[in-house]
Amino acid sequence: MFSKVLVANRGEIAIRAFRAAHELGARTVAVFPYEDRGSEHRLKADEAYEIGERGHPVRAYLEPDEVVRAALNAGADAVYPGYGFLSENPALAEKCAEAGLTFVGPSAEVLTLTGNKARAIAAAKAAGVPTLQGVEPSTDVDALESAARELPFPVFVKAVAGGGGRGMRRVDDPAGLREAIEACMREAEGAFGDPTVFVEQAVVDPRHIEVQILADGTGEVIHLFER
Protein backbone atom coordinates (compact mmCIF):
# COMPACT_ATOMS: atom_id res chain seq x y z
CA MET A 1 0.00 0.00 0.00
CA PHE A 2 1.19 3.54 -0.73
CA SER A 3 2.13 5.87 2.10
CA LYS A 4 1.65 9.15 0.19
CA VAL A 5 -0.24 9.77 -3.07
CA LEU A 6 -0.07 12.83 -5.30
CA VAL A 7 -3.29 13.45 -7.21
CA ALA A 8 -2.57 15.12 -10.55
CA ASN A 9 -6.00 16.69 -10.95
CA ARG A 10 -8.24 19.36 -9.48
CA GLY A 11 -11.72 20.02 -8.11
CA GLU A 12 -14.14 17.27 -7.17
CA ILE A 13 -12.07 14.63 -8.98
CA ALA A 14 -9.09 15.30 -6.72
CA ILE A 15 -11.20 15.62 -3.57
CA ARG A 16 -12.76 12.18 -4.11
CA ALA A 17 -9.30 10.69 -4.59
CA PHE A 18 -8.05 12.34 -1.40
CA ARG A 19 -10.97 10.87 0.53
CA ALA A 20 -10.29 7.38 -0.81
CA ALA A 21 -6.59 7.64 0.02
CA HIS A 22 -7.36 8.89 3.52
CA GLU A 23 -9.69 5.95 4.13
CA LEU A 24 -6.84 3.63 3.09
CA GLY A 25 -4.41 5.33 5.47
CA ALA A 26 -2.32 7.20 2.91
CA ARG A 27 -1.31 10.86 3.08
CA THR A 28 -2.28 13.06 0.13
CA VAL A 29 -0.61 15.70 -2.02
CA ALA A 30 -2.36 18.28 -4.20
CA VAL A 31 -0.91 20.30 -7.07
CA PHE A 32 -2.31 23.60 -8.29
CA PRO A 33 -1.40 26.47 -10.61
CA TYR A 34 -1.32 30.00 -9.21
CA GLU A 35 -4.83 30.65 -10.52
CA ASP A 36 -6.18 27.70 -8.47
CA ARG A 37 -4.57 28.82 -5.22
CA GLY A 38 -8.03 29.31 -3.69
CA SER A 39 -9.50 26.07 -5.01
CA GLU A 40 -11.02 23.66 -2.51
CA HIS A 41 -8.94 20.68 -3.61
CA ARG A 42 -5.78 22.48 -2.48
CA LEU A 43 -7.16 22.69 1.05
CA LYS A 44 -8.40 19.09 1.23
CA ALA A 45 -4.98 17.47 0.80
CA ASP A 46 -2.39 17.00 3.53
CA GLU A 47 0.12 18.94 1.40
CA ALA A 48 -0.16 21.17 -1.66
CA TYR A 49 2.41 22.45 -4.15
CA GLU A 50 2.14 25.13 -6.81
CA ILE A 51 3.08 24.04 -10.35
CA GLY A 52 3.26 25.66 -13.76
CA GLU A 53 3.72 29.26 -14.78
CA ARG A 54 1.27 32.01 -14.01
CA GLY A 55 -1.20 32.78 -16.76
CA HIS A 56 -1.46 29.16 -17.95
CA PRO A 57 -3.67 27.33 -15.42
CA VAL A 58 -4.75 24.49 -17.71
CA ARG A 59 -1.28 23.87 -19.09
CA ALA A 60 0.04 23.32 -15.55
CA TYR A 61 -2.08 20.18 -15.16
CA LEU A 62 -0.82 18.88 -18.51
CA GLU A 63 2.91 18.91 -17.73
CA PRO A 64 4.19 15.44 -16.68
CA ASP A 65 7.57 16.84 -15.61
CA GLU A 66 5.91 19.33 -13.26
CA VAL A 67 3.75 16.63 -11.70
CA VAL A 68 6.64 14.21 -11.19
CA ARG A 69 8.87 16.95 -9.78
CA ALA A 70 6.19 17.86 -7.23
CA ALA A 71 5.71 14.19 -6.30
CA LEU A 72 9.42 13.71 -5.67
CA ASN A 73 9.68 16.94 -3.68
CA ALA A 74 6.76 15.83 -1.52
CA GLY A 75 8.19 12.36 -0.94
CA ALA A 76 5.17 10.70 -2.55
CA ASP A 77 5.46 7.11 -3.70
CA ALA A 78 2.49 7.13 -6.09
CA VAL A 79 0.76 9.42 -8.57
CA TYR A 80 -2.93 9.16 -9.39
CA PRO A 81 -4.19 11.14 -12.42
CA GLY A 82 -7.96 10.92 -11.90
CA TYR A 83 -9.72 11.32 -15.24
CA GLY A 84 -9.19 13.89 -17.97
CA PHE A 85 -5.95 15.91 -18.06
CA LEU A 86 -3.03 13.43 -17.99
CA SER A 87 -5.01 10.26 -17.24
CA GLU A 88 -4.74 9.02 -20.83
CA ASN A 89 -1.28 10.41 -21.53
CA PRO A 90 1.46 7.75 -21.60
CA ALA A 91 4.10 10.41 -20.90
CA LEU A 92 3.10 10.68 -17.24
CA ALA A 93 3.16 6.91 -16.77
CA GLU A 94 6.63 6.81 -18.38
CA LYS A 95 7.95 9.69 -16.26
CA CYS A 96 6.65 8.05 -13.09
CA ALA A 97 8.36 4.76 -13.95
CA GLU A 98 11.63 6.55 -14.67
CA ALA A 99 11.42 8.36 -11.31
CA GLY A 100 10.59 5.21 -9.33
CA LEU A 101 7.01 6.32 -8.65
CA THR A 102 3.97 4.08 -8.98
CA PHE A 103 1.50 5.33 -11.56
CA VAL A 104 -2.00 4.40 -10.41
CA GLY A 105 -3.40 3.49 -13.80
CA PRO A 106 -2.61 1.51 -16.95
CA SER A 107 0.92 1.04 -18.18
CA ALA A 108 2.46 3.45 -20.67
CA GLU A 109 2.13 0.77 -23.35
CA VAL A 110 -1.60 0.38 -22.78
CA LEU A 111 -2.12 4.15 -22.66
CA THR A 112 -0.20 4.58 -25.90
CA LEU A 113 -2.64 2.20 -27.55
CA THR A 114 -5.93 3.24 -25.97
CA GLY A 115 -5.35 6.85 -24.94
CA ASN A 116 -5.46 7.88 -28.58
CA LYS A 117 -8.84 7.09 -30.17
CA ALA A 118 -7.36 6.68 -33.64
CA ARG A 119 -4.85 4.04 -32.47
CA ALA A 120 -7.58 2.29 -30.48
CA ILE A 121 -9.79 2.11 -33.58
CA ALA A 122 -6.88 0.76 -35.64
CA ALA A 123 -6.28 -1.93 -33.01
CA ALA A 124 -9.98 -2.84 -33.05
CA LYS A 125 -9.92 -3.19 -36.83
CA ALA A 126 -6.81 -5.36 -36.63
CA ALA A 127 -8.62 -7.58 -34.12
CA GLY A 128 -11.58 -7.95 -36.43
CA VAL A 129 -13.95 -5.77 -34.40
CA PRO A 130 -16.55 -3.92 -36.53
CA THR A 131 -15.92 -0.15 -36.62
CA LEU A 132 -17.72 2.89 -38.00
CA GLN A 133 -16.87 4.73 -41.20
CA GLY A 134 -14.47 7.57 -40.48
CA VAL A 135 -11.80 9.99 -41.62
CA GLU A 136 -8.18 9.66 -40.51
CA PRO A 137 -6.96 12.06 -37.78
CA SER A 138 -5.42 15.34 -38.85
CA THR A 139 -4.95 19.00 -37.94
CA ASP A 140 -5.63 20.04 -41.54
CA VAL A 141 -9.12 21.57 -41.49
CA ASP A 142 -9.48 21.60 -45.27
CA ALA A 143 -8.51 17.93 -45.65
CA LEU A 144 -10.78 16.84 -42.79
CA GLU A 145 -13.75 18.77 -44.13
CA SER A 146 -13.29 17.48 -47.68
CA ALA A 147 -12.98 13.82 -46.67
CA ALA A 148 -15.77 13.98 -44.08
CA ARG A 149 -18.29 15.24 -46.63
CA GLU A 150 -18.11 11.76 -48.19
CA LEU A 151 -19.42 10.14 -45.00
CA PRO A 152 -23.11 9.51 -44.29
CA PHE A 153 -24.44 12.22 -41.98
CA PRO A 154 -24.83 12.80 -39.08
CA VAL A 155 -21.18 12.56 -38.04
CA PHE A 156 -19.12 13.26 -34.95
CA VAL A 157 -15.95 15.32 -34.89
CA LYS A 158 -13.76 13.91 -32.11
CA ALA A 159 -10.43 14.82 -30.54
CA VAL A 160 -8.04 11.87 -30.65
CA ALA A 161 -6.86 12.64 -27.11
CA GLY A 162 -10.26 13.69 -25.79
CA GLY A 163 -12.41 12.25 -23.06
CA GLY A 164 -15.48 12.98 -21.00
CA GLY A 165 -17.30 14.50 -23.96
CA ARG A 166 -14.74 17.26 -24.42
CA GLY A 167 -13.42 17.97 -27.90
CA MET A 168 -16.45 16.39 -29.55
CA ARG A 169 -19.25 17.79 -31.73
CA ARG A 170 -22.17 16.17 -33.55
CA VAL A 171 -22.78 17.56 -37.03
CA ASP A 172 -26.12 16.91 -38.73
CA ASP A 173 -25.63 19.21 -41.72
CA PRO A 174 -22.46 19.40 -43.84
CA ALA A 175 -22.81 23.18 -43.76
CA GLY A 176 -21.76 23.17 -40.10
CA LEU A 177 -18.84 20.77 -40.52
CA ARG A 178 -15.99 23.27 -40.78
CA GLU A 179 -17.13 25.26 -37.77
CA ALA A 180 -17.40 22.06 -35.70
CA ILE A 181 -13.92 20.90 -36.73
CA GLU A 182 -12.36 24.24 -35.80
CA ALA A 183 -14.23 24.35 -32.47
CA CYS A 184 -13.15 20.81 -31.56
CA MET A 185 -9.54 21.56 -32.43
CA ARG A 186 -9.51 24.64 -30.20
CA GLU A 187 -11.09 22.76 -27.30
CA ALA A 188 -8.77 19.77 -27.72
CA GLU A 189 -5.71 22.00 -27.78
CA GLY A 190 -6.80 23.78 -24.61
CA ALA A 191 -7.93 20.72 -22.66
CA PHE A 192 -5.50 18.04 -23.81
CA GLY A 193 -2.60 19.86 -25.48
CA ASP A 194 -3.29 18.09 -28.80
CA PRO A 195 -5.52 19.66 -31.49
CA THR A 196 -5.67 16.52 -33.67
CA VAL A 197 -9.23 15.44 -34.51
CA PHE A 198 -10.96 12.88 -36.72
CA VAL A 199 -14.48 12.54 -38.07
CA GLU A 200 -16.63 9.45 -37.62
CA GLN A 201 -20.09 8.31 -38.63
CA ALA A 202 -22.57 9.00 -35.80
CA VAL A 203 -24.67 6.26 -34.24
CA VAL A 204 -28.26 7.52 -33.90
CA ASP A 205 -30.13 6.46 -30.73
CA PRO A 206 -27.22 4.36 -29.41
CA ARG A 207 -26.98 2.17 -26.35
CA HIS A 208 -23.85 2.82 -24.30
CA ILE A 209 -22.32 -0.37 -22.92
CA GLU A 210 -19.26 -0.09 -20.72
CA VAL A 211 -17.20 -2.72 -18.93
CA GLN A 212 -14.93 -1.57 -16.12
CA ILE A 213 -11.71 -3.52 -15.58
CA LEU A 214 -9.44 -3.53 -12.53
CA ALA A 215 -5.94 -4.97 -12.64
CA ASP A 216 -2.81 -4.90 -10.49
CA GLY A 217 0.89 -5.32 -11.13
CA THR A 218 0.80 -9.04 -10.38
CA GLY A 219 -1.36 -9.89 -13.37
CA GLU A 220 -4.59 -10.25 -11.40
CA VAL A 221 -7.45 -8.85 -13.52
CA ILE A 222 -11.17 -8.64 -12.77
CA HIS A 223 -14.11 -6.90 -14.41
CA LEU A 224 -17.06 -5.20 -12.73
CA PHE A 225 -19.59 -6.42 -15.31
CA GLU A 226 -21.26 -4.23 -17.87
CA ARG A 227 -23.30 -1.12 -17.33
N, C-alpha and C positions, 0 to 999 in steps of 0.2 A: 504494500500500500504506500502511496505517496505521502510525504510529510508536508510538502508545500506545493501548491498548484497556482500557476499564473494563468489567468483567463484572458485570452487575447480577443476581447470583445467588449461591448458596452451595454448600458441600459438593462432592461429586464432579462435579456439573455445571460449577461454576466451575473446578475443578482441570483438567478436560479442556480447557476453553477456554483456560486459561492455557498449557497445554502446546502447544496448536495455535498460539497467538500467538507463543510463544517460538520454535517451529520456523520461523515465518515472519519472525522477526527483529524482532518488536514487543515493547515493554515492556508490562507488565500492571498493572492496578489492581484491587484488591478493595475491596468495601464490606461492612460488618458492623455489626449493632446491638451494643450493650453486651453482651448475653447471648451473642453469638457471638465474643466477644473471644479465646476459646481455640480456636476452630474451625480446622481444618487449612487451609481455603481462604485464610484471612487470611495465613497464613505462606508460602503457595506463590506469591503475587503479588510483583512488584517493590515495590509500594506498597500500603498499605491505609488506609482512612479509615472512621471510625465514623460511622454515620448513624442517624437516628431518635431517639426518646426512650426512656429506660429503662423497662422494663416492657411494651414492645410490640414484641417481636422480629420477629414476622411482618409487622406493619404497616410496619416500616422498609423491607422489600424491596418494598413495594407503593406507595411514594411516588415518582412520577416527578420531582418537584421536588428531592427529596433526592439522587436518583441523578445528575441533571444537574448539580446544584451540586457534587457530589463530582468529577464528570468535569472540570468547568471548573477547579476548584481544583487538580486533579492535572495539568492540561495535556494531558488525553487528547484525541484527535481522533475517537474512535469509541466507541460503547457497544454491547455485545453482551448481550442479555437471557437467553441460554440457553433453557430451556423451563420452563413454569410461571411463577409470579409475574407479571411484567410483559410476558412474551413475546407475549401476545395482546392487550395493552392499547394502543390507538392513542394514548393520552395520552403515553406515553413517546416514541413515534416523533415526535409533534408537537412535544414539548418539545425533543427533540434537534435537529430541523430549525430551530426558532426560535433555538436557541443556536449554530447552526453546526456541530453535531456530526453525524457519520455514524451512523445507526442501522443496525446489522447485522441486517437483517430486512426484512420486507415494509413497504410504505409505510403511512402512517396510513390512507389510503383503503381499502386491501386489508384491513387489520386491523379497521377499522370494520365491514366486510362479513362477514369470516370469523371474527373473534375472538369473535363472539357467535353461538352455535349457532342461535338463533331467526332471526336475520337471514340466516344462511347457508342455512337451510332455506327461507326465503321466496324467496331468490334462486334456489335450485334449482327450486322450484315454478314461478317465473316463466320459467325456462329450459326448462321442460317435462320436468324430471328427476323420475321417480317418487319419492315420499316416503312415509313411514309415517304412520299415523293418530296424531294427537297433540293435546295441549291447549296452548293459548297460554301463554307465560311469565307468571308472576305471583309476588308475594310474599304473596298471600292464600291461606292454607292451606285455608280452607273452600271457596273457589271452585275451587282446584286439585283437591281431593279429590272434590268433587261432579262436576266435569266428567270427571275421569279414570275414575270408576266406569263410565262409558259406553263405555270402550274395551275391546277384547278383551284379556284377561290371558293371559300375563304382560306387565307394562309396565316401563319404566325411568323413574325420576325422575332428571332431569339438570340440573345447574347450567348456565345459559346461558354463563357465563364460565369454565366448568371445563375441565379437561384432565388427561391422564394418569390417568384413572380416578377422580379426586377429585371429590367432589360428585355422586356417581352411585350409585343403588341399584336393584337389580332387585326387583320386587314380584310374587310369584306369587299372592298371596291378597289380595283387596280389604281384608280385615281389617287388614293391615299397612301400608296405603297412607299413612295420616296420619302414622304414626311415621316412615316412610321420607322423606316430604316434609319434615318438621320436621328430621330428621337431615341431609338434604342441604342445607337452607337454612343450618343452623349451620355445616356444613363449608365451604360456598361463601363465606359471610361471612368466615370466618376465613382461608381460603386465598386468596381472590380479591377480597375486599372488596365482593362483590356477592351478596346472598342470593337473587336471582331464579332460579327453577327452572321447568322445564316437564315434562310427562309425555308419554311416547311409547311406542307399541306396541313390544314387544320382539321381536327376531328370534331364534328358537330355533335352535340349532346353526348359527350363521352362519359364513361365510368372510370373513376380514378381508383386503381388498385395498387396498393403499396405493401411491400414486405420489408419489415425492419429486421436487420441482422446484427447480432452482437458477436464479437470475436475477441480473443485475447492473444497474447504473444506466444502461447504454448500450442496454438493450433486448434483450441477448442472453439467451436462455432455453433451458435444456436440462432433460430429465427423466432420472432414473436408473432407469427402467423400473419395473415393478410388483413388489411383494413381499407 
